[in-house]
């Protein structure tokens, strides 16, 4: 069995799903929790509880991995064993997605990185401008729509796109919203 889908959900009714708690003991933990509903390839559904407020979740078949991003941690699960493989504490990341080729893309306020097979395996993506307040807006024709402000020029709201194959960021044709 293997996880093929994952989504952030509200806290489920007790007993609605088989639940698994992914908790990391630290005195810095918040009291908040995130619930993720997983769907396996046999279409069974189950729920994972993760420490921190919800940010996002992404599944990569290429790396047999699931990344769960909360305010407290960036978790990486093995999508076959469903076990926690590694994590990062107090992540500054705000956004997470995955390309059609299975590479994870993650952003903090100022930078976008590609995550390959492990959380240490990160590649910074060059941008045509210095970015601030980066937000992902979904995929269309294998291009990720991104908005941001130009760093130190916050009146300049910029639209960018990231190519899902070349992993290059370019300015969208027009900067008008």
N, C-alpha and C positions, 0 to 999 in steps of 0.2 A: 504494500500500500504506500501511497505517496500523496502529500498535500498538493492539490492543483489550484486551489483558490483560497483567498483569505480576505476578510473584510472586518473593519472596525464596527462593532455593534454596541448598543446600550447593554447594561447589565441584564443578563437573561434571568428568567424565572428559575428558581432553584429546581434542579432536576430536569430542566428543558434539554440540556446537552450534557454529555459526559464532559467534565471539566478537568483541566490540568493547570496547576498553579506554577508559574515561572517566577520565583521570587529570589532575589539576591540580597543577602543580609548586609546591610550597611546602615550606619547611623544617620546617613544623609538621605535615606529614602523618604519620599513624600508619603502621605496617607492616601494618595489617589491610586486608582487602578484603571487599566484599560482591558476591555474584553475584545478578543478577536475570534470570529467564527471561521473555522477552517473547514474546507471540504476536501475529502480524499478522493482519489481516482475511482473508488467504488461508490462514490456519492454519499458516504457516511459523513455526517457533520458533527463537529465537536468544538469545544470552546477552550481557549487559553486565556488565563488571567496574567497580566503583566503589570509590574509596578510603574506608576507614573501616569500622567494625563496623556490621552491618545493624540498622536500626530499622524502616523500613517503605517501602512504595511504593504509589502511587495513580495511576490513569489517568483523565483527564477528556476525554471526547469534545467537550464544549462548547468547551474552550479548545485542543483538539488538543495536549494537554500530558501529560507524565508527570512526577510528582515522585518523586524517590528520596531518602530520608532515611537518612544514615549518621551515625556519630559525628563524622566529619570535615567533611561538607558536606551542604547541601540542594541537590540538582541539579534543574534543570528541562530536560527534553528536549522537542523538537518530535516529536510522535508520527507525523508523516508523513515528515520527513527523517531522523529518528532521531539528529539532531545535538543536542549540548549547546548550549542557548540562553543560560542564565545559571545562576549558583550563588551560594550564601552559604557563607562559611567558618565553621568552629567553631560550628555551630548549637546552640542550647540546647534545641531541640525534641526531644520524647520520643515523640510520637505523631502519626500522619498518617492521614487518611481522605478520602473524597470523597462528596459528597451525590449523590442520584439525579439532581439537576439539573446536576451537573458542577462544583460549587464545591469547592475543596479546603478541608479543615479541619485545622488544625495546632495542637498544644499544646506549650508548654514546661511547667515545673512549676507555674506560677501563672496562666497566661493561655491563652485559646483565641482563635485568629484565623482569619478566612476569607481565603484567597488566591484572587484572581481570575485575570486573564490573565497577570500578571507577578509575580515575587517581591516587587517593591516595592508592588504593589497589594494591601495587606493591610488588613483591617478587624477591629478588636478586637470581641469579642463580650462583651456585658455578662452578668454572672452575678449571681444573687440573693445569693451569699455570696462572700467572698474565698477563693480556692481555693489549695490546695497539693497537690502530688503527684497531678496529674491523669492519669487513665488512660481510654482509650477501650475500650469493650467490644462494639463491633459495632452493626449497624443492625437494627431491627425496626419494621415499619409506618412507615417513613420517620422514625424517631426514633433518634438515636444515644445509646446508654447510656454514661454517664460516671460514674466514681467519683472522689472526691477527699477530702482532709481539709480541714476548715475551717482557714484560715490562722490561726496562733497559738492554735488550739484543736484540737490534733491528735487528741484522743480522739473528736472528732465526725467520724465517717466518713459521708460524704454521697453519696447517689445523685442524679444529675441526668439530665435528658434534653435533647437539642438537637433542635429541630424542623428537618428537612431542607429545608423550604420557607421558613418564616419566619425561620430561623436564630436563634431565641430559645431561651435556656436556662431551664429551669424545674426546681424541685425535684421529684423523684419523690414520689408520694403518701406513701410511708412511708420512713423512713430506717433501717428494720430490714433487715439482710442475711439 
